């Protein structure tokens, strides 16, 4: 199963996902990103209010480091 990395672009800095996730395909990687964002919105007592993180973006890459997709955090607001 391929491994995908949900890196985070925060204020112009890329924070790398060092572990990644084994997922069946690119669509599953995007689905995981959206699920994480929905949890973040649902749990502000853990992640803070959306205004603190809504400008961030998931930068999803594959094992070779190639860009798969970008998912702005604001896409779930």
N, C-alpha and C positions, 0 to 999 in steps of 0.2 A: 504494500500500500504506500502511495507517495506521502511525503512529509511536507507540510505547509507551515510557514512561519507568519504569525500575526504581529509584525513589527508595528510600532506606534510612532507617528510623526507628531511631535509636540513642540509647538513654537519653533519650527524649523529644524529641530534636532530629531534624528531617527534613533529610537530606542529599540534595540534588536531583541527579538524573541529568540533566545538561545536554545530552547528545547523543541519548539515546534509541536505539531500534532499530526498523527497519521490519519489521513482522511482519504476517502475514495476518489475525490476529484475536486476541481476548482469550485464548482457550485457548492460543495459541502464546506469548503473553506469560507466562502462568503456567508453561508448560512450560519456557521459558527460565529463569525464576526458579528452578525446581526443579533444572534442569541446573547452574546456577551453584552452588547450595547443595551438590549432590552433589560437584562439583569441590572446593569448599571443605573438605568433610569428608574427601575423598580426599587432599588436599594440605595437611596441617597445617603442614608446613615452610614454606609460603608464606603461608597465611592465619592461622596460629596455631591453637591448640587450640580446639575447639568451645565450651568454657566461656567463652572470651573474646567470642564473637559470637552465641551461641545465643539471647540475649534480643532481638536485632535483628529487624526485620520489613521485608520488601520492601513498599513501598506503590506499587503499579502504577497509573499514570495514563495517560490518552490525551492526544492533542495539545491538547485543550481544557482539560486539567487536571482532568478528571473522574476520580474514583476508579473503577478497574476491578476491583481485587482487592487484598487484603492477604495476603501469604504469610509467615508467621512462619518464621524460620530454624530454630526448633526442630521444625518439621514434618518435617524430614528426619532427625532424630536418633532 
